[in-house]
């Protein structure tokens, strides 16, 4: 994941076939919806 974040200028995150986040890597890293979907916290 760190490789992707370092490589990309924009990240689109999908969960169950739906876009849940779209933005800069730093925004995605801190996005609570992404954290919940992928880390379960």
PDBQT receptor file of N, H, CA, C and O in Angstrom, charges set to zero:
ATOM      1  N   UNK A   1       0.806  -1.188   0.000  1.00  0.00    +0.000 N 
ATOM      2  CA  UNK A   1       0.000   0.000   0.000  1.00  0.00    +0.000 C 
ATOM      3  C   UNK A   1       0.858   1.265   0.000  1.00  0.00    +0.000 C 
ATOM      4  O   UNK A   1       0.523   2.245  -0.665  1.00  0.00    +0.000 OA
ATOM      5  N   UNK A   2       1.944   1.243   0.732  1.00  0.00    +0.000 N 
ATOM      6  H   UNK A   2       2.216   0.446   1.272  1.00  0.00    +0.000 HD
ATOM      7  CA  UNK A   2       2.826   2.417   0.758  1.00  0.00    +0.000 C 
ATOM      8  C   UNK A   2       3.392   2.705  -0.629  1.00  0.00    +0.000 C 
ATOM      9  O   UNK A   2       3.558   3.866  -1.003  1.00  0.00    +0.000 OA
ATOM     10  N   UNK A   3       3.688   1.657  -1.389  1.00  0.00    +0.000 N 
ATOM     11  H   UNK A   3       3.554   0.714  -1.085  1.00  0.00    +0.000 HD
ATOM     12  CA  UNK A   3       4.195   1.831  -2.752  1.00  0.00    +0.000 C 
ATOM     13  C   UNK A   3       3.167   2.560  -3.612  1.00  0.00    +0.000 C 
ATOM     14  O   UNK A   3       3.511   3.483  -4.351  1.00  0.00    +0.000 OA
ATOM     15  N   UNK A   4       1.919   2.149  -3.516  1.00  0.00    +0.000 N 
ATOM     16  H   UNK A   4       1.639   1.400  -2.916  1.00  0.00    +0.000 HD
ATOM     17  CA  UNK A   4       0.846   2.782  -4.285  1.00  0.00    +0.000 C 
ATOM     18  C   UNK A   4       0.705   4.244  -3.880  1.00  0.00    +0.000 C 
ATOM     19  O   UNK A   4       0.601   5.120  -4.738  1.00  0.00    +0.000 OA
ATOM     20  N   UNK A   5       0.702   4.508  -2.581  1.00  0.00    +0.000 N 
ATOM     21  H   UNK A   5       0.788   3.797  -1.884  1.00  0.00    +0.000 HD
ATOM     22  CA  UNK A   5       0.554   5.880  -2.097  1.00  0.00    +0.000 C 
ATOM     23  C   UNK A   5       1.706   6.770  -2.561  1.00  0.00    +0.000 C 
ATOM     24  O   UNK A   5       1.496   7.949  -2.848  1.00  0.00    +0.000 OA
ATOM     25  N   UNK A   6       2.903   6.227  -2.637  1.00  0.00    +0.000 N 
ATOM     26  H   UNK A   6       3.073   5.269  -2.405  1.00  0.00    +0.000 HD
ATOM     27  CA  UNK A   6       4.055   7.007  -3.075  1.00  0.00    +0.000 C 
ATOM     28  C   UNK A   6       4.053   7.219  -4.588  1.00  0.00    +0.000 C 
ATOM     29  O   UNK A   6       4.558   8.230  -5.076  1.00  0.00    +0.000 OA
ATOM     30  N   UNK A   7       3.498   6.288  -5.311  1.00  0.00    +0.000 N 
ATOM     31  H   UNK A   7       3.088   5.467  -4.915  1.00  0.00    +0.000 HD
ATOM     32  CA  UNK A   7       3.523   6.334  -6.768  1.00  0.00    +0.000 C 
ATOM     33  C   UNK A   7       2.418   7.201  -7.363  1.00  0.00    +0.000 C 
ATOM     34  O   UNK A   7       2.627   7.868  -8.377  1.00  0.00    +0.000 OA
ATOM     35  N   UNK A   8       1.255   7.194  -6.742  1.00  0.00    +0.000 N 
ATOM     36  H   UNK A   8       1.086   6.653  -5.918  1.00  0.00    +0.000 HD
ATOM     37  CA  UNK A   8       0.064   7.826  -7.326  1.00  0.00    +0.000 C 
ATOM     38  C   UNK A   8      -0.110   9.270  -6.868  1.00  0.00    +0.000 C 
ATOM     39  O   UNK A   8       0.286   9.645  -5.765  1.00  0.00    +0.000 OA
ATOM     40  N   UNK A   9      -0.716  10.071  -7.748  1.00  0.00    +0.000 N 
ATOM     41  H   UNK A   9      -1.037   9.766  -8.645  1.00  0.00    +0.000 HD
ATOM     42  CA  UNK A   9      -1.068  11.442  -7.395  1.00  0.00    +0.000 C 
ATOM     43  C   UNK A   9      -2.548  11.542  -7.043  1.00  0.00    +0.000 C 
ATOM     44  O   UNK A   9      -2.982  12.515  -6.425  1.00  0.00    +0.000 OA
ATOM     45  N   UNK A  10      -3.310  10.543  -7.433  1.00  0.00    +0.000 N 
ATOM     46  H   UNK A  10      -2.957   9.752  -7.934  1.00  0.00    +0.000 HD
ATOM     47  CA  UNK A  10      -4.741  10.477  -7.124  1.00  0.00    +0.000 C 
ATOM     48  C   UNK A  10      -5.098   9.014  -6.877  1.00  0.00    +0.000 C 
ATOM     49  O   UNK A  10      -4.608   8.122  -7.570  1.00  0.00    +0.000 OA
ATOM     50  N   UNK A  11      -5.953   8.776  -5.888  1.00  0.00    +0.000 N 
ATOM     51  H   UNK A  11      -6.351   9.501  -5.326  1.00  0.00    +0.000 HD
ATOM     52  CA  UNK A  11      -6.333   7.420  -5.536  1.00  0.00    +0.000 C 
ATOM     53  C   UNK A  11      -7.861   7.316  -5.525  1.00  0.00    +0.000 C 
ATOM     54  O   UNK A  11      -8.555   8.186  -4.999  1.00  0.00    +0.000 OA
ATOM     55  N   UNK A  12      -8.355   6.252  -6.106  1.00  0.00    +0.000 N 
ATOM     56  H   UNK A  12      -7.792   5.545  -6.533  1.00  0.00    +0.000 HD
ATOM     57  CA  UNK A  12      -9.785   5.946  -6.109  1.00  0.00    +0.000 C 
ATOM     58  C   UNK A  12      -9.942   4.639  -5.352  1.00  0.00    +0.000 C 
ATOM     59  O   UNK A  12      -9.294   3.647  -5.688  1.00  0.00    +0.000 OA
ATOM     60  N   UNK A  13     -10.793   4.625  -4.334  1.00  0.00    +0.000 N 
ATOM     61  H   UNK A  13     -11.319   5.431  -4.061  1.00  0.00    +0.000 HD
ATOM     62  CA  UNK A  13     -10.953   3.446  -3.491  1.00  0.00    +0.000 C 
ATOM     63  C   UNK A  13     -12.341   2.854  -3.708  1.00  0.00    +0.000 C 
ATOM     64  O   UNK A  13     -13.349   3.557  -3.651  1.00  0.00    +0.000 OA
ATOM     65  N   UNK A  14     -12.370   1.553  -3.956  1.00  0.00    +0.000 N 
ATOM     66  H   UNK A  14     -11.551   0.982  -4.002  1.00  0.00    +0.000 HD
ATOM     67  CA  UNK A  14     -13.621   0.826  -4.143  1.00  0.00    +0.000 C 
ATOM     68  C   UNK A  14     -13.842  -0.143  -2.987  1.00  0.00    +0.000 C 
ATOM     69  O   UNK A  14     -12.894  -0.703  -2.436  1.00  0.00    +0.000 OA
ATOM     70  N   UNK A  15     -15.095  -0.329  -2.637  1.00  0.00    +0.000 N 
ATOM     71  H   UNK A  15     -15.865   0.125  -3.085  1.00  0.00    +0.000 HD
ATOM     72  CA  UNK A  15     -15.477  -1.347  -1.665  1.00  0.00    +0.000 C 
ATOM     73  C   UNK A  15     -16.799  -1.924  -2.147  1.00  0.00    +0.000 C 
ATOM     74  O   UNK A  15     -17.770  -1.192  -2.342  1.00  0.00    +0.000 OA
ATOM     75  N   UNK A  16     -16.832  -3.216  -2.334  1.00  0.00    +0.000 N 
ATOM     76  H   UNK A  16     -16.043  -3.810  -2.176  1.00  0.00    +0.000 HD
ATOM     77  CA  UNK A  16     -18.025  -3.911  -2.816  1.00  0.00    +0.000 C 
ATOM     78  C   UNK A  16     -18.543  -3.308  -4.118  1.00  0.00    +0.000 C 
ATOM     79  O   UNK A  16     -19.751  -3.199  -4.326  1.00  0.00    +0.000 OA
ATOM     80  N   UNK A  17     -17.616  -2.916  -4.990  1.00  0.00    +0.000 N 
ATOM     81  H   UNK A  17     -16.635  -3.004  -4.821  1.00  0.00    +0.000 HD
ATOM     82  CA  UNK A  17     -17.973  -2.401  -6.302  1.00  0.00    +0.000 C 
ATOM     83  C   UNK A  17     -18.421  -0.952  -6.340  1.00  0.00    +0.000 C 
ATOM     84  O   UNK A  17     -18.855  -0.467  -7.384  1.00  0.00    +0.000 OA
ATOM     85  N   UNK A  18     -18.321  -0.251  -5.213  1.00  0.00    +0.000 N 
ATOM     86  H   UNK A  18     -17.968  -0.645  -4.365  1.00  0.00    +0.000 HD
ATOM     87  CA  UNK A  18     -18.738   1.150  -5.157  1.00  0.00    +0.000 C 
ATOM     88  C   UNK A  18     -17.565   2.029  -4.761  1.00  0.00    +0.000 C 
ATOM     89  O   UNK A  18     -16.720   1.629  -3.960  1.00  0.00    +0.000 OA
ATOM     90  N   UNK A  19     -17.516   3.238  -5.332  1.00  0.00    +0.000 N 
ATOM     91  H   UNK A  19     -18.202   3.563  -5.983  1.00  0.00    +0.000 HD
ATOM     92  CA  UNK A  19     -16.476   4.196  -4.973  1.00  0.00    +0.000 C 
ATOM     93  C   UNK A  19     -16.788   4.729  -3.576  1.00  0.00    +0.000 C 
ATOM     94  O   UNK A  19     -17.865   5.269  -3.328  1.00  0.00    +0.000 OA
ATOM     95  N   UNK A  20     -15.823   4.567  -2.671  1.00  0.00    +0.000 N 
ATOM     96  H   UNK A  20     -14.948   4.128  -2.872  1.00  0.00    +0.000 HD
ATOM     97  CA  UNK A  20     -16.020   5.082  -1.319  1.00  0.00    +0.000 C 
ATOM     98  C   UNK A  20     -15.133   6.283  -1.029  1.00  0.00    +0.000 C 
ATOM     99  O   UNK A  20     -15.363   7.008  -0.061  1.00  0.00    +0.000 OA
ATOM    100  N   UNK A  21     -14.112   6.500  -1.869  1.00  0.00    +0.000 N 
ATOM    101  H   UNK A  21     -13.925   5.912  -2.656  1.00  0.00    +0.000 HD
ATOM    102  CA  UNK A  21     -13.233   7.654  -1.669  1.00  0.00    +0.000 C 
ATOM    103  C   UNK A  21     -12.470   7.940  -2.952  1.00  0.00    +0.000 C 
ATOM    104  O   UNK A  21     -12.186   7.042  -3.745  1.00  0.00    +0.000 OA
ATOM    105  N   UNK A  22     -12.147   9.212  -3.135  1.00  0.00    +0.000 N 
ATOM    106  H   UNK A  22     -12.377   9.941  -2.491  1.00  0.00    +0.000 HD
ATOM    107  CA  UNK A  22     -11.417   9.667  -4.310  1.00  0.00    +0.000 C 
ATOM    108  C   UNK A  22     -10.639  10.910  -3.888  1.00  0.00    +0.000 C 
ATOM    109  O   UNK A  22     -11.231  11.877  -3.408  1.00  0.00    +0.000 OA
ATOM    110  N   UNK A  23      -9.321  10.894  -4.062  1.00  0.00    +0.000 N 
ATOM    111  H   UNK A  23      -8.839  10.109  -4.452  1.00  0.00    +0.000 HD
ATOM    112  CA  UNK A  23      -8.558  12.077  -3.688  1.00  0.00    +0.000 C 
ATOM    113  C   UNK A  23      -7.071  11.846  -3.662  1.00  0.00    +0.000 C 
ATOM    114  O   UNK A  23      -6.563  10.859  -4.194  1.00  0.00    +0.000 OA
ATOM    115  N   UNK A  24      -6.385  12.769  -3.038  1.00  0.00    +0.000 N 
ATOM    116  H   UNK A  24      -6.797  13.571  -2.606  1.00  0.00    +0.000 HD
ATOM    117  CA  UNK A  24      -4.937  12.684  -2.887  1.00  0.00    +0.000 C 
ATOM    118  C   UNK A  24      -4.583  11.559  -1.924  1.00  0.00    +0.000 C 
ATOM    119  O   UNK A  24      -5.366  11.241  -1.029  1.00  0.00    +0.000 OA
ATOM    120  N   UNK A  25      -3.418  10.957  -2.097  1.00  0.00    +0.000 N 
ATOM    121  H   UNK A  25      -2.782  11.215  -2.824  1.00  0.00    +0.000 HD
ATOM    122  CA  UNK A  25      -3.028   9.856  -1.204  1.00  0.00    +0.000 C 
ATOM    123  C   UNK A  25      -3.132  10.198   0.286  1.00  0.00    +0.000 C 
ATOM    124  O   UNK A  25      -3.583   9.369   1.077  1.00  0.00    +0.000 OA
ATOM    125  N   UNK A  26      -2.729  11.384   0.669  1.00  0.00    +0.000 N 
ATOM    126  H   UNK A  26      -2.363  12.058   0.027  1.00  0.00    +0.000 HD
ATOM    127  CA  UNK A  26      -2.800  11.760   2.087  1.00  0.00    +0.000 C 
ATOM    128  C   UNK A  26      -4.240  11.859   2.575  1.00  0.00    +0.000 C 
ATOM    129  O   UNK A  26      -4.526  11.515   3.722  1.00  0.00    +0.000 OA
ATOM    130  N   UNK A  27      -5.147  12.321   1.727  1.00  0.00    +0.000 N 
ATOM    131  H   UNK A  27      -4.916  12.600   0.795  1.00  0.00    +0.000 HD
ATOM    132  CA  UNK A  27      -6.561  12.376   2.093  1.00  0.00    +0.000 C 
ATOM    133  C   UNK A  27      -7.117  10.962   2.270  1.00  0.00    +0.000 C 
ATOM    134  O   UNK A  27      -7.870  10.692   3.206  1.00  0.00    +0.000 OA
ATOM    135  N   UNK A  28      -6.741  10.078   1.371  1.00  0.00    +0.000 N 
ATOM    136  H   UNK A  28      -6.130  10.298   0.610  1.00  0.00    +0.000 HD
ATOM    137  CA  UNK A  28      -7.225   8.696   1.420  1.00  0.00    +0.000 C 
ATOM    138  C   UNK A  28      -6.700   7.990   2.659  1.00  0.00    +0.000 C 
ATOM    139  O   UNK A  28      -7.429   7.242   3.311  1.00  0.00    +0.000 OA
ATOM    140  N   UNK A  29      -5.450   8.225   2.979  1.00  0.00    +0.000 N 
ATOM    141  H   UNK A  29      -4.858   8.832   2.450  1.00  0.00    +0.000 HD
ATOM    142  CA  UNK A  29      -4.818   7.584   4.143  1.00  0.00    +0.000 C 
ATOM    143  C   UNK A  29      -5.550   7.926   5.445  1.00  0.00    +0.000 C 
ATOM    144  O   UNK A  29      -5.595   7.107   6.363  1.00  0.00    +0.000 OA
ATOM    145  N   UNK A  30      -6.123   9.131   5.529  1.00  0.00    +0.000 N 
ATOM    146  H   UNK A  30      -6.087   9.797   4.783  1.00  0.00    +0.000 HD
ATOM    147  CA  UNK A  30      -6.803   9.582   6.750  1.00  0.00    +0.000 C 
ATOM    148  C   UNK A  30      -8.319   9.454   6.681  1.00  0.00    +0.000 C 
ATOM    149  O   UNK A  30      -9.009   9.788   7.645  1.00  0.00    +0.000 OA
ATOM    150  N   UNK A  31      -8.843   8.980   5.570  1.00  0.00    +0.000 N 
ATOM    151  H   UNK A  31      -8.283   8.708   4.788  1.00  0.00    +0.000 HD
ATOM    152  CA  UNK A  31     -10.294   8.920   5.369  1.00  0.00    +0.000 C 
ATOM    153  C   UNK A  31     -10.918   7.847   6.267  1.00  0.00    +0.000 C 
ATOM    154  O   UNK A  31     -10.572   6.671   6.150  1.00  0.00    +0.000 OA
ATOM    155  N   UNK A  32     -11.834   8.239   7.162  1.00  0.00    +0.000 N 
ATOM    156  H   UNK A  32     -12.115   9.194   7.257  1.00  0.00    +0.000 HD
ATOM    157  CA  UNK A  32     -12.423   7.263   8.095  1.00  0.00    +0.000 C 
ATOM    158  C   UNK A  32     -13.238   6.164   7.403  1.00  0.00    +0.000 C 
ATOM    159  O   UNK A  32     -13.314   5.045   7.911  1.00  0.00    +0.000 OA
ATOM    160  N   UNK A  33     -13.843   6.465   6.262  1.00  0.00    +0.000 N 
ATOM    161  H   UNK A  33     -13.782   7.373   5.849  1.00  0.00    +0.000 HD
ATOM    162  CA  UNK A  33     -14.615   5.447   5.533  1.00  0.00    +0.000 C 
ATOM    163  C   UNK A  33     -13.678   4.381   4.982  1.00  0.00    +0.000 C 
ATOM    164  O   UNK A  33     -13.991   3.192   5.037  1.00  0.00    +0.000 OA
ATOM    165  N   UNK A  34     -12.534   4.796   4.453  1.00  0.00    +0.000 N 
ATOM    166  H   UNK A  34     -12.279   5.762   4.408  1.00  0.00    +0.000 HD
ATOM    167  CA  UNK A  34     -11.541   3.843   3.931  1.00  0.00    +0.000 C 
ATOM    168  C   UNK A  34     -10.967   3.013   5.078  1.00  0.00    +0.000 C 
ATOM    169  O   UNK A  34     -10.820   1.797   4.956  1.00  0.00    +0.000 OA
ATOM    170  N   UNK A  35     -10.650   3.662   6.174  1.00  0.00    +0.000 N 
ATOM    171  H   UNK A  35     -10.769   4.650   6.273  1.00  0.00    +0.000 HD
ATOM    172  CA  UNK A  35     -10.109   2.945   7.332  1.00  0.00    +0.000 C 
ATOM    173  C   UNK A  35     -11.096   1.892   7.811  1.00  0.00    +0.000 C 
ATOM    174  O   UNK A  35     -10.705   0.758   8.089  1.00  0.00    +0.000 OA
ATOM    175  N   UNK A  36     -12.356   2.249   7.909  1.00  0.00    +0.000 N 
ATOM    176  H   UNK A  36     -12.673   3.169   7.683  1.00  0.00    +0.000 HD
ATOM    177  CA  UNK A  36     -13.376   1.297   8.359  1.00  0.00    +0.000 C 
ATOM    178  C   UNK A  36     -13.524   0.131   7.370  1.00  0.00    +0.000 C 
ATOM    179  O   UNK A  36     -13.619  -1.026   7.779  1.00  0.00    +0.000 OA
ATOM    180  N   UNK A  37     -13.542   0.440   6.093  1.00  0.00    +0.000 N 
ATOM    181  H   UNK A  37     -13.465   1.380   5.761  1.00  0.00    +0.000 HD
ATOM    182  CA  UNK A  37     -13.752  -0.607   5.072  1.00  0.00    +0.000 C 
ATOM    183  C   UNK A  37     -12.586  -1.582   4.986  1.00  0.00    +0.000 C 
ATOM    184  O   UNK A  37     -12.794  -2.775   4.763  1.00  0.00    +0.000 OA
ATOM    185  N   UNK A  38     -11.359  -1.088   5.161  1.00  0.00    +0.000 N 
ATOM    186  H   UNK A  38     -11.191  -0.119   5.343  1.00  0.00    +0.000 HD
ATOM    187  CA  UNK A  38     -10.206  -1.945   4.940  1.00  0.00    +0.000 C 
ATOM    188  C   UNK A  38      -9.478  -2.376   6.198  1.00  0.00    +0.000 C 
ATOM    189  O   UNK A  38      -8.736  -3.357   6.177  1.00  0.00    +0.000 OA
ATOM    190  N   UNK A  39      -9.678  -1.662   7.291  1.00  0.00    +0.000 N 
ATOM    191  H   UNK A  39     -10.282  -0.865   7.308  1.00  0.00    +0.000 HD
ATOM    192  CA  UNK A  39      -8.998  -2.035   8.534  1.00  0.00    +0.000 C 
ATOM    193  C   UNK A  39      -9.979  -2.480   9.617  1.00  0.00    +0.000 C 
ATOM    194  O   UNK A  39      -9.580  -3.096  10.605  1.00  0.00    +0.000 OA
ATOM    195  N   UNK A  40     -11.253  -2.171   9.431  1.00  0.00    +0.000 N 
ATOM    196  H   UNK A  40     -11.577  -1.671   8.628  1.00  0.00    +0.000 HD
ATOM    197  CA  UNK A  40     -12.256  -2.597  10.378  1.00  0.00    +0.000 C 
ATOM    198  C   UNK A  40     -12.226  -1.899  11.708  1.00  0.00    +0.000 C 
ATOM    199  O   UNK A  40     -12.657  -2.462  12.715  1.00  0.00    +0.000 OA
ATOM    200  N   UNK A  41     -11.720  -0.668  11.734  1.00  0.00    +0.000 N 
ATOM    201  H   UNK A  41     -11.370  -0.211  10.916  1.00  0.00    +0.000 HD
ATOM    202  CA  UNK A  41     -11.644   0.097  12.998  1.00  0.00    +0.000 C 
ATOM    203  C   UNK A  41     -12.650   1.212  12.986  1.00  0.00    +0.000 C 
ATOM    204  O   UNK A  41     -12.745   1.968  13.952  1.00  0.00    +0.000 OA
TER     205      UNK A  41
